[in-house]
Amino acid sequence: MPSAADAAYYFLSYQTPHTHAVAPVKDPWSTTIPVAGAGPSPIDFHRVRRDFPILDERVNGRRLIWLDNAATTQKPRQVIERLSHFYEHENSNIHRAAHALAARATDAYEAARDKVRAFLNAGRSEEIVFVRGATEAINLIAHSWGRATLQPGDEIVLSHLEHHANIVPWQQVAAATGAVIKVIPVDDDGQILLDAYGALLSPKTRIVSFTQVSNALGTVTPVQQMTRMAHGAGARVLVDGAQAVSHMPVDVRALGADWYVFSGHKVFAPTGIGVLYGTSEILGQMPPWQGGGNMIADVTFEKTRYQPPPLKFEAGTGNIADAVGLGAAIDYVTSLGMPAIAAYEHQLLVYGTRLLQGVPGLRLIGTASEKAGVLSFVLDGYATTEVGKALDQDGIAVRSGHHCAQPILRRFGL
């Protein structure tokens, strides 16, 4: 039997939906894990591991075991090399010059936008806006659409599962506009209470904003059903996909939301780059959030005409290289196959859950029937920081603390 450190190393904290029955793991320490049915090919764990140079790092004399993917993912060699190539051969500002490097940089940037479009199955590349991350995307929507649209008494509906990034911007906008925030409750397993959600919806509901996967509990929300219910009440819908995009196929047209956001660094891309998807209709209606170069068609001292989306929302010099890096990360996960990743990770979730349930004094937090590969727990007699520090002595990196999701943890008495 492998050591505890090897076991932790094997159980990567990727997040995948618990949405289908799978065959039991016959030999969890083999090179590959068989997936259910005759679907995707198995993931070759050892080949994938070799793609990530940082996993050769030593921490306290032990091989690094990275279980902190919900906070940020490590980067495969393919992404690192693409960034290096950009700075060595393509580095330039974009959209503004006639020289060769400007053309190369612009082509690489816009090619990354189209890769995101395909990755999300959006209808047009113009529906993809590059931002710094999911946090900035939500702020853009809240302060552009929200401040222009919301009136006193209008209602903003959030879920109890939300990351602070999908709470604080709406609090700011509610304070500025007189809108009111309503909260969808969850049950003791961490699942959305759909009947209570339906009761919250009213003619006053203007927007419903919720996560596709909880970063703290791993709960997978019923996005399509919740979106239909919100649209039936005449409300707009924003889905936070930060914890979903690297672990399950995402089809924004099938989900039906008005906006979908995610951060590149949660899907093996660099930090400081993210995506806001919005339908052509809604992006066309929204005013710019920031002003400056790149987003203008014409400027006089009397007035300014703006570029159409997405450039209308990309003021100034953007994070060009890291957008290109995001394109490389999308190429990487696509080459592995999202269905194969999802099946592999579900096997890990089943295996890890079974082992943790056998640890004396350990209580899992978040036991929804539809959940991703997040295993949050508390251990009787120990503070979470003590557990995190003890694991770090063996080179095992886990997240401890409130996970930037204090309301849902308070819901569970933590």
C-alpha positions as CSV (number, residue, x, y, z in Angstrom):
1,M,0.0,0.0,0.0
2,P,1.4,3.5,-0.9
3,S,2.4,5.9,1.9
4,A,0.1,8.6,3.1
5,A,2.0,11.2,1.1
6,D,1.8,9.1,-2.1
7,A,-2.0,8.7,-1.5
8,A,-2.4,12.4,-1.2
9,Y,-0.3,13.0,-4.3
10,Y,-2.5,10.6,-6.2
11,F,-5.7,12.3,-5.0
12,L,-5.4,15.5,-6.9
13,S,-8.0,18.1,-5.8
14,Y,-9.4,18.7,-9.2
15,Q,-13.1,19.3,-9.2
16,T,-15.5,17.2,-11.3
17,P,-19.3,16.6,-11.2
18,H,-20.7,13.6,-9.5
19,T,-23.3,13.1,-12.2
20,H,-23.0,9.5,-13.4
21,A,-22.4,6.0,-12.1
22,V,-18.9,4.7,-12.6
23,A,-17.2,1.4,-12.3
24,P,-15.3,0.8,-9.0
25,V,-11.6,1.5,-9.0
26,K,-9.9,-1.9,-9.2
27,D,-6.4,-0.7,-8.8
28,P,-6.1,3.0,-7.8
29,W,-2.4,2.9,-7.9
30,S,-2.0,1.8,-11.5
31,T,-0.8,4.2,-14.2
32,T,-4.3,4.8,-15.5
33,I,-7.8,4.6,-14.1
34,P,-10.4,2.9,-16.2
35,V,-13.5,5.1,-16.9
36,A,-17.0,4.0,-17.1
37,G,-18.4,2.4,-20.2
38,A,-16.8,2.7,-23.6
39,G,-16.5,6.5,-23.5
40,P,-13.3,8.5,-23.2
41,S,-9.8,7.0,-23.0
42,P,-8.2,6.7,-19.6
43,I,-6.0,9.5,-18.4
44,D,-2.3,8.5,-18.1
45,F,-1.6,10.0,-14.7
46,H,2.2,9.7,-15.0
47,R,2.3,11.3,-18.4
48,V,0.2,14.2,-17.2
49,R,2.4,14.6,-14.1
50,R,5.5,15.0,-16.3
51,D,3.8,18.0,-18.0
52,F,4.0,20.0,-14.7
53,P,7.6,21.0,-13.9
54,I,6.7,22.3,-10.4
55,L,5.6,18.8,-9.3
56,D,9.3,18.0,-9.2
57,E,9.7,20.7,-6.5
58,R,10.7,19.5,-3.0
59,V,9.0,21.0,0.1
60,N,10.5,20.1,3.5
61,G,12.5,17.4,1.7
62,R,9.4,15.8,0.3
63,R,8.0,15.8,-3.2
64,L,5.4,18.5,-3.7
65,I,1.8,17.2,-3.5
66,W,-0.4,20.0,-4.7
67,L,-4.0,19.8,-3.4
68,D,-4.8,23.5,-3.6
69,N,-6.2,23.6,-7.1
70,A,-9.4,25.3,-6.0
71,A,-7.3,28.3,-5.1
72,T,-5.0,28.2,-8.2
73,T,-3.7,25.5,-10.5
74,Q,-0.1,24.8,-11.5
75,K,1.0,25.3,-15.1
76,P,1.9,22.7,-17.6
77,R,5.1,23.0,-19.6
78,Q,3.0,23.7,-22.7
79,V,1.6,27.0,-21.2
80,I,5.0,28.0,-19.8
81,E,6.7,27.5,-23.2
82,R,3.9,29.4,-25.0
83,L,4.5,32.4,-22.7
84,S,8.2,32.3,-23.3
85,H,7.7,32.1,-27.1
86,F,5.4,35.1,-27.0
87,Y,7.9,37.3,-25.2
88,E,10.8,36.0,-27.4
89,H,9.1,36.3,-30.8
90,E,5.7,38.2,-30.7
91,N,5.7,40.8,-27.9
92,S,3.9,44.0,-29.0
93,N,0.8,46.0,-28.3
94,I,-2.2,44.9,-30.4
95,H,-4.8,46.4,-32.8
96,R,-2.8,49.6,-33.2
97,A,0.3,49.3,-35.5
98,A,1.2,48.1,-38.9
99,H,4.5,46.4,-38.1
100,A,5.1,42.7,-38.1
101,L,5.2,42.1,-34.3
102,A,2.0,43.9,-33.8
103,A,0.4,41.6,-36.4
104,R,1.8,38.6,-34.7
105,A,0.6,39.7,-31.2
106,T,-2.8,40.6,-32.5
107,D,-3.2,37.3,-34.3
108,A,-2.2,35.4,-31.2
109,Y,-4.5,37.4,-28.9
110,E,-7.5,37.0,-31.2
111,A,-6.7,33.4,-31.8
112,A,-6.9,32.9,-28.0
113,R,-10.3,34.6,-28.0
114,D,-11.6,32.2,-30.6
115,K,-10.2,29.2,-28.6
116,V,-12.3,30.5,-25.6
117,R,-15.3,30.8,-27.8
118,A,-15.0,27.2,-29.0
119,F,-14.2,26.0,-25.4
120,L,-17.5,27.5,-24.1
121,N,-19.4,26.8,-27.4
122,A,-20.3,30.5,-27.6
123,G,-21.9,31.7,-30.8
124,R,-19.4,34.4,-31.7
125,S,-15.9,35.5,-30.7
126,E,-17.4,39.0,-30.1
127,E,-19.2,37.5,-27.1
128,I,-15.8,36.8,-25.3
129,V,-14.3,39.7,-23.3
130,F,-10.9,39.3,-21.7
131,V,-10.7,40.5,-18.1
132,R,-8.3,39.9,-15.2
133,G,-10.4,37.1,-13.8
134,A,-13.8,36.1,-12.6
135,T,-13.8,38.7,-9.9
136,E,-13.2,41.5,-12.4
137,A,-15.8,40.0,-14.7
138,I,-18.5,40.1,-12.0
139,N,-17.5,43.6,-11.0
140,L,-17.8,44.7,-14.7
141,I,-21.3,43.3,-14.9
142,A,-22.4,44.7,-11.5
143,H,-21.0,48.2,-12.1
144,S,-21.9,48.5,-15.8
145,W,-25.2,46.7,-16.2
146,G,-26.2,46.9,-12.5
147,R,-25.7,50.6,-12.0
148,A,-27.3,51.4,-15.3
149,T,-30.3,49.1,-14.7
150,L,-31.2,48.6,-11.1
151,Q,-33.7,50.8,-9.3
152,P,-34.7,51.2,-5.7
153,G,-36.6,48.0,-4.6
154,D,-35.3,45.9,-7.4
155,E,-34.1,42.5,-6.2
156,I,-30.7,40.8,-6.7
157,V,-30.9,37.0,-6.0
158,L,-27.7,35.2,-4.9
159,S,-27.2,31.7,-3.5
160,H,-25.8,30.8,-0.1
161,L,-23.0,29.0,-1.8
162,E,-21.3,32.1,-3.3
163,H,-17.6,33.1,-3.2
164,H,-17.1,36.6,-1.8
165,A,-16.4,37.8,-5.4
166,N,-20.1,37.1,-6.2
167,I,-21.4,38.8,-3.1
168,V,-19.4,42.0,-2.4
169,P,-19.9,43.7,-5.9
170,W,-23.6,43.2,-5.6
171,Q,-23.6,44.7,-2.1
172,Q,-21.8,47.7,-3.4
173,V,-24.3,48.1,-6.3
174,A,-27.3,47.5,-4.0
175,A,-26.0,50.3,-1.7
176,A,-25.6,52.7,-4.7
177,T,-29.0,51.9,-6.4
178,G,-31.3,51.0,-3.5
179,A,-31.7,47.4,-4.8
180,V,-32.2,44.6,-2.3
181,I,-30.3,41.3,-2.1
182,K,-32.2,38.0,-1.5
183,V,-30.4,34.7,-0.7
184,I,-31.3,31.2,-1.9
185,P,-30.9,28.8,1.0
186,V,-29.3,25.3,0.9
187,D,-30.0,22.1,2.7
188,D,-27.8,20.3,5.2
189,D,-25.9,18.6,2.3
190,G,-25.2,21.9,0.6
191,Q,-27.7,21.6,-2.2
192,I,-29.8,24.5,-3.5
193,L,-33.4,24.4,-2.2
194,L,-35.2,24.8,-5.5
195,D,-38.6,25.3,-4.0
196,A,-37.3,28.2,-1.8
197,Y,-35.5,29.6,-4.8
198,G,-38.8,29.6,-6.8
199,A,-40.5,31.4,-4.0
200,L,-37.9,34.1,-4.0
201,L,-38.5,35.0,-7.7
202,S,-40.9,37.8,-8.3
203,P,-41.5,40.6,-10.8
204,K,-39.0,42.6,-8.8
205,T,-36.2,40.1,-9.5
206,R,-33.8,41.7,-12.0
207,I,-30.8,39.4,-11.8
208,V,-30.0,36.0,-10.4
209,S,-26.2,35.4,-9.9
210,F,-24.9,32.1,-8.7
211,T,-22.0,29.7,-8.9
212,Q,-21.9,26.6,-11.1
213,V,-19.7,24.8,-8.6
214,S,-19.1,25.8,-5.0
215,N,-15.4,26.3,-4.2
216,A,-16.0,25.5,-0.6
217,L,-18.3,22.5,-0.8
218,G,-18.0,21.2,-4.3
219,T,-21.8,21.4,-4.9
220,V,-22.8,21.4,-8.5
221,T,-25.8,23.6,-9.0
222,P,-28.6,22.9,-11.5
223,V,-27.7,25.7,-13.8
224,Q,-30.1,25.1,-16.6
225,Q,-33.1,24.7,-14.4
226,M,-32.3,27.7,-12.3
227,T,-31.7,29.8,-15.4
228,R,-35.1,28.8,-16.9
229,M,-36.8,29.7,-13.6
230,A,-35.1,33.1,-13.5
231,H,-35.8,33.9,-17.2
232,G,-39.4,32.9,-16.5
233,A,-39.6,35.6,-13.9
234,G,-38.0,38.1,-16.4
235,A,-34.6,38.2,-14.7
236,R,-31.1,38.1,-16.1
237,V,-28.7,35.4,-15.1
238,L,-25.0,35.4,-14.3
239,V,-23.2,32.1,-13.7
240,D,-19.8,32.0,-12.0
241,G,-17.9,29.2,-13.7
242,A,-14.5,29.7,-12.0
243,Q,-14.7,26.3,-10.3
244,A,-16.3,24.4,-13.2
245,V,-14.4,25.1,-16.5
246,S,-11.4,22.8,-15.9
247,H,-13.5,19.9,-14.7
248,M,-16.5,19.5,-16.9
249,P,-17.6,20.4,-20.4
250,V,-19.3,23.8,-20.5
251,D,-21.8,24.9,-23.2
252,V,-23.0,28.4,-22.6
253,R,-25.7,28.2,-25.2
254,A,-27.1,25.1,-23.6
255,L,-26.9,26.6,-20.1
256,G,-28.8,29.6,-21.4
257,A,-27.3,32.2,-19.0
258,D,-26.9,35.8,-20.1
259,W,-23.3,35.9,-18.7
260,Y,-20.7,33.3,-17.8
261,V,-17.4,34.1,-16.1
262,F,-14.2,32.3,-15.2
263,S,-10.6,32.8,-14.2
264,G,-7.7,31.4,-16.3
265,H,-5.6,30.5,-13.4
266,K,-8.2,27.9,-12.3
267,V,-7.8,26.1,-15.7
268,F,-3.9,25.9,-15.8
269,A,-3.5,29.3,-17.4
270,P,-1.5,32.2,-15.9
271,T,-2.9,34.5,-13.2
272,G,-4.3,37.9,-14.2
273,I,-6.4,36.7,-17.1
274,G,-10.0,35.7,-17.2
275,V,-13.1,35.7,-19.4
276,L,-16.5,37.3,-19.4
277,Y,-19.0,35.7,-21.9
278,G,-22.1,37.6,-22.6
279,T,-24.7,37.3,-25.2
280,S,-24.4,39.7,-28.1
281,E,-27.7,41.3,-27.1
282,I,-26.7,42.0,-23.5
283,L,-23.2,43.2,-24.2
284,G,-24.6,45.5,-26.8
285,Q,-26.8,47.1,-24.2
286,M,-24.2,47.5,-21.5
287,P,-22.3,50.8,-21.1
288,P,-18.5,50.6,-20.8
289,W,-17.1,50.1,-17.4
290,Q,-13.7,51.8,-18.0
291,G,-12.5,54.3,-20.5
292,G,-9.3,54.7,-22.4
293,G,-7.4,53.5,-25.4
294,N,-8.4,50.5,-27.5
295,M,-12.1,50.7,-26.7
296,I,-12.8,53.9,-28.7
297,A,-13.9,54.5,-32.3
298,D,-13.6,58.3,-32.1
299,V,-12.9,60.9,-29.4
300,T,-13.5,64.6,-29.3
301,F,-13.7,66.8,-26.2
302,E,-17.5,66.9,-26.7
303,K,-18.2,63.2,-26.9
304,T,-16.7,59.7,-27.5
305,R,-18.0,56.9,-29.7
306,Y,-17.1,53.4,-28.5
307,Q,-16.0,50.3,-30.3
308,P,-18.6,47.5,-30.4
309,P,-18.1,44.5,-28.0
310,P,-15.8,43.0,-27.0
311,L,-13.4,45.9,-27.4
312,K,-15.8,48.3,-25.7
313,F,-15.0,46.5,-22.4
314,E,-11.2,46.1,-23.0
315,A,-9.9,49.6,-22.2
316,G,-6.1,50.2,-22.3
317,T,-3.4,47.6,-22.9
318,G,-4.7,44.3,-21.8
319,N,-2.9,41.2,-20.5
320,I,-1.9,40.1,-24.0
321,A,0.7,37.4,-23.2
322,D,-1.5,35.8,-20.5
323,A,-4.5,35.7,-22.8
324,V,-2.2,33.8,-25.3
325,G,-1.3,31.6,-22.3
326,L,-5.0,30.9,-21.6
327,G,-5.3,29.8,-25.2
328,A,-2.5,27.3,-24.7
329,A,-4.1,26.1,-21.5
330,I,-7.4,25.5,-23.3
331,D,-5.4,23.6,-26.0
332,Y,-3.9,21.4,-23.2
333,V,-7.2,20.4,-21.5
334,T,-8.9,19.9,-24.8
335,S,-6.1,17.5,-25.9
336,L,-6.7,15.4,-22.8
337,G,-10.5,15.6,-23.4
338,M,-12.9,17.1,-20.9
339,P,-15.1,13.9,-20.8
340,A,-12.0,11.8,-19.9
341,I,-10.9,14.4,-17.3
342,A,-14.4,14.4,-15.7
343,A,-14.6,10.6,-15.6
344,Y,-11.1,10.3,-14.1
345,E,-11.7,12.9,-11.5
346,H,-15.0,11.3,-10.5
347,Q,-13.2,8.1,-9.8
348,L,-10.8,10.1,-7.5
349,L,-13.7,11.7,-5.8
350,V,-15.4,8.4,-5.0
351,Y,-12.1,6.9,-3.8
352,G,-11.0,9.9,-1.7
353,T,-14.5,10.2,-0.1
354,R,-14.5,6.6,0.9
355,L,-11.1,6.9,2.6
356,L,-11.8,10.1,4.4
357,Q,-15.1,8.8,5.8
358,G,-13.0,6.2,7.6
359,V,-10.8,8.7,9.5
360,P,-11.8,9.0,13.2
361,G,-13.1,12.4,14.1
362,L,-13.2,13.7,10.5
363,R,-16.4,15.3,9.3
364,L,-16.9,16.1,5.6
365,I,-18.5,19.5,4.9
366,G,-20.7,19.4,1.8
367,T,-22.2,16.1,0.8
368,A,-24.5,17.0,-2.1
369,S,-25.4,14.2,-4.5
370,E,-24.2,16.3,-7.3
371,K,-20.7,17.5,-6.4
372,A,-17.3,18.1,-7.7
373,G,-14.0,16.8,-6.5
374,V,-13.7,19.2,-3.5
375,L,-13.3,17.4,-0.2
376,S,-13.7,19.9,2.6
377,F,-13.5,18.6,6.2
378,V,-12.8,19.5,9.8
379,L,-11.0,17.2,12.3
380,D,-12.1,17.0,15.9
381,G,-9.6,18.6,18.3
382,Y,-7.6,20.5,15.7
383,A,-7.8,23.9,14.1
384,T,-7.7,23.9,10.3
385,T,-4.4,25.8,10.3
386,E,-2.9,23.0,12.5
387,V,-4.0,20.4,9.9
388,G,-2.7,22.5,7.1
389,K,0.7,23.0,8.7
390,A,1.1,19.3,9.6
391,L,0.4,18.3,6.1
392,D,2.9,20.9,4.8
393,Q,5.6,19.2,6.8
394,D,5.1,16.2,4.4
395,G,5.1,18.5,1.4
396,I,1.3,18.4,1.0
397,A,-0.4,21.7,0.1
398,V,-4.0,22.0,1.1
399,R,-6.2,25.0,1.7
400,S,-7.3,26.0,5.3
401,G,-9.4,28.8,6.5
402,H,-12.6,30.4,5.2
403,H,-12.0,29.8,1.5
404,C,-13.4,33.3,0.7
405,A,-16.8,31.8,1.3
406,Q,-17.6,32.8,4.9
407,P,-21.4,32.8,4.5
408,I,-21.7,29.1,3.5
409,L,-19.2,28.0,6.1
410,R,-21.2,29.8,8.8
411,R,-24.3,28.0,7.5
412,F,-22.5,24.8,8.6
413,G,-21.5,26.3,12.0
414,L,-17.8,26.9,11.0
